[in-house]
Amino acid sequence: METSAQQLDDAYRKTIYWCESPEQSVAIRIGHKHPVLDDALRNEAVSEWAFITAYNPHSTPKAPSQNRAMNEQLECEIARLGYLYWHGTGIDPKGQWPPEASFLLLGIMPASAANIGRKYHQNAIVIGRVGGAAELLFLTSETGSR
């Protein structure tokens, strides 16, 4: 799947990032605030979060078995680092990209989240904090680091 930087930017911004908190599912959208997520974060006594996957490094489609293996490795690393996390899924509403299993990490600083995203060769991750809008954080120059 050949995609331009602008197409990737658009795809990331239109994706719905679902996570499963202990109480309910939360749909995270770039540029939007998420009061339900904020309440869940306050309950965990954290203020920052990041949504990360290991699927499709550099936005290059991989076999489902490769994606699952890389995501299992990511989950092991998240657990080893001691972050509280919830399972999630990135959903392309147009269906051009298959759903990507992901993780919402609680209490992680943006720089630490970016390091993990880069380690798993992601072009971008989604970050946020209590009271703020979800932000797309680009990790590579190919997608126009912002």
C-alpha positions, 0 to 999 in steps of 0.5 A: 500500500503506497501512501503519501505523508499527507495521506498518512497524516489524514488516516491517523487523524481520522482513525478512532482509537478505542480503549477498554478502561475497567469501566467502559470503552472509550473512543479517542479522537485526535483534537478532541477532549475526552472527559470519560478518559480524564475521569478514569485517569484521575481514578488511577492518579495519573494525568498523562497517557499514550496510545501505541501499537507495534502493528505495521511498522512505518505504516507498511502492512505486515502479515497478521502473525507478524503484527501479533508477534510484535504487539506481544513483544510490545506488551511484554515491554510495557509490563516490564517497564511497569506501566499500567495499560489498557488494551485498545484498537485503532479503527480506520472508519473508511476500512482502508487499514485493518484494525490495529491492536494497541495499548493505552499506557497510563502515566507515561510522559510523551518523551518516554512514549515516543521512545517506545514508539520509535523502538517499534518503528511507528511513524506516530503515536497519540498522546494526551493529558487530563483536560487536554485534547488528544494529540498526534505526535509524529516520530519520523521526518517522513511523516512531517514531524510536528 
